[in-house]
Amino acid sequence: MTKPLLIWQPDIFPDKEKEIAAKYFDIESYDVFQSYQQLEITPFSMRGAATTASRLGLNVSKYDCRNWIPYLSDYMLSKNFHWTTAKIVSDYPHYLFPSFIRPDSGKKIFAGQVFEKHKWLEEYAFLKQRNADKILVFVAEKEWIGREWRCLFVGEELVGVSDYMYEGEILGGFAGQRNITDKLINLAKEIRSNELFSPEDNVAIDIGQREDGSYGLVEINFLESCGFYACDPDLIYKALAKQF
C-alpha cells in the first residue's frame, strides 16, 4: 500500500522525528523554489513553519488570535487583553511593562512571550527591519503561570500531552509528563470540542496553571507546525497517517 505524502521543511524539527515519520509517510523535502500546485489534488500532510503551511495552500488563519479568541475566551488564562499594533506599543509611553505580547497572526512572525520594555524595543527594531512594525499584536497583562502543557489532538483524538514550560522558562530537553491531571485533560478535551474546530482539525492546545492551581488556555496552534516536546511522535504520525 502506498504511503501518504508528507512535505517536510528541513532544519526545523529533529532528524530523529523525521525517521519516525518515514514509517508512515513518503517524505518530500520542502523547496521554497518549487511549485506545489499539484498538491491541490494530492492529499498530503506537512511538517514545518506555519508560514510554509500557508504557502502550501493550507488555511491556518483559524489560529490567528482574532479568529479563535471569540470562541474560546471563557477558557483563557488571560482575561485582561486587547489588540493593537507593534508600532503603538513601542511609541506610546502609557503601555505597562512587563506585558505578554504575541503577534495576532498564527504564522508566528515573532515568538509570543512576556516582554520587559527594553526587550520589546529590541524585538520591535527587528520587526521594523522586516517592514512588519505595523502588524496587529495581542497584548495581555502579565500573569504568574506555573507549569504549561501542550495537548496534541489529531482530529478529535488526544495523541499526546507534555509539559513544556515552567515559570516562563522553556523546558526543552527536560520536558516530560509531569503533573498531568484528569482536570487538565478534561479541559483540553472540552476546548477541542468547541464549534470552532472541524472534526478533522489537528490542533495543539496549550494550557497553563495559575497561582491558585486552576487551569486556563494559553493559546491554540496548528499541530503540524508545533514542537511535540515529550509527546511520542510515533503515536502522532500513526494517527496523522490514518487521516488518509
Secondary structure, DSSP 8 states (H G I E B T S, - for coil): ----EEEE-TTTS-HHHHHHHTTTSEEEE--TTS--GGGGTS-EEEES-HHHHHHTT---GGGSHHHHHHHHGGGBS--SEEEEEHHHHHH-TT--SSEEEEESSTT-SS--EEE-HHHHHHHHHHHHHTT-TT-EEEEEE-----EEEEEEEETTEEEEEEEEEETTEE-GGG---TT--HHHHHHHHHHHTSTTS-TT--EEEEEEE-TTS-EEEEEEEEGGGS--TTS-HHHHHHHHHHT-
